[in-house]
Amino acid sequence: MVFDSLPFITHTVSPDAVTESGSVNLIYTFTRTGPTTSALTVSYTVGGTAHFGTNYYSKAVPPRKPLPAAP
């Protein structure tokens, strides 16, 4: 199998940590490398012990994000 011809997704979070004050937001970045000739759907999950609406609020995209092919 030739894996060089497959798209590859990396994920980063910035900054590394935040306080409970909410003064700084986490930014999640998904980066696609490799071929971009076809659309690709990235699926992800969010987990932990915090409770949505109590400990955090989210403006996140749904847990499946289609990435279109490059023009």
N, C-alpha and C positions, 0 to 999 in steps of 0.2 A: 504494500500500500504506500502511496505517496502522500504524506500528510502536508507537504508544502503547498498542495493545490487546494487545501481546505481553508475556509475562513476560521479565524481564531479571535476569541473575545477575551479581553482583560478587563478587570474591574478594580477601580481605586476609590478610596473615600478620603475626603479632605474637609477639615483637618482630622487628625488622628483621634481626637476626643473633644467633647463639648461638656459644658456644665449644665445643670438643670435649669439655669435661669433663662435659657432659650435665646440668649443674646447673639449666639453664633449658630448657624445651621450647618449640618453635614451635607456635603455635595457628593453624590454618587456618580461616577463617570464610567461608562462602558465604552471601550475602544475596540473597533473592529480592524483587524489586519488580514492580509491575504486577499484572495479574489473578491471583488465587489460586483461581479457581473450578474449575480442573482440576489434576490431578496433573501433575508434571513430573519427569523424570529428568535429573539433571546428570551428565555424564561428564567425567572429568578424568584426566590422567596426571601421574606424578611422574618427574622426570628429573634427571640430574646425574652426577657422577663418584663419589659416595660409594657404598659397598656395604652393602646391607641385612645386618644381623647382625654386621658388622665396624665400620662407621663410624656406623651409626644403627640404631635399633629403632623400630618404628612400632606405634601403636595405632589407626591410621587405619581409616576405613570403606572398603569396597571402592570401586574406581574408577567405579562407577555408583551413585549415591545417589538413590532415589526420594524426592521431596518430595510429601506428600499435599496434596490440595486443602484449603482453609480450611473450617472447619465453617460 
